[in-house]
């Protein structure tokens, strides 16, 4: 590990020792909480690493301050300091990801979809017909890959992402697990994965994002285009008995689901289970002009097994 990675891994351990716990909400909820008068300056570790508030050095102490400096994730904010990473809890694990607000194009996201994605995988992965090699496409903070490794302890795991910042944090997050190191591949397709693949897991971005942030921008079809492309990529690589387990979102227009229709085409050689996990997420997006024809955005789970 580099000095930076070692420092950030030590930061996770230091927070674990201090019984740190934080469940990350949606960006809109986060912004609403930060608008409160008592959420302007950090008073504890949750304010620093969960709510991304500016802080005085005494709030974190010398040892954590040193780790933030060595990890190059500390910025001056007036008379205060601010962490450039957040830390979120999922079960017994802690995950590093980008500080709020996630405005940078290379931001690494973790939020409510991360929790739903893991619950989806917990239901799906144990009953798939084959799972020797699992590839997590667009791994982000690595939450899906780590869940897969914990659910399938004998599986080989590969993490891919187009964002180098995501791969860096995913590797650090993985290190806390003490599990065998995964393969890490830079890219947003399966082309660079050489071994045969049994399972592709994915939580693609599914919002049309005007600023084209990697973690958020799902491209055309109101954000569904990346999901379709990743499904098509998986369909070309998976063998008979291989499976795609995808958690994503679909913009419902006129009562119709364009994502379901598109996936029916690219997964024509698969037995497909498609279901709405949550019928209405990120409703604030409907205020945008480019979502004027959208009734709702549904979170969906897709399980496709190749015949």
Buried (B, 14 or more C-beta within 10 A) or exposed (E): EEEBBBBBBBBBEBBBEEEBBBEBBBBEEBEEBBEEEEBEBBEBBBBBBBBBBBBEEEBBEEEBBBBBEBBEBBEEEEEBBBBBBBBBBBEEBBBBBBBBEBEBBBBBBBBBBBBBBBBBBEEBBEEBEBBBBBBBBBBBBBBBBBBBBBBBEEBBBBBBBBBEBBBBBBBBBBBBBEBEEBBBBEBBBBEEBEEEBBBBBBBBBBBBBEEEBBBBBBBEBBBBBBBBBBBBBBBEBBEEEBBBBBBBBBBBBEEEBBBBEBBEEBBEEBEBEBEBBBEEBBEEBBEEEEBEEBBBBBBBBBBBBBE
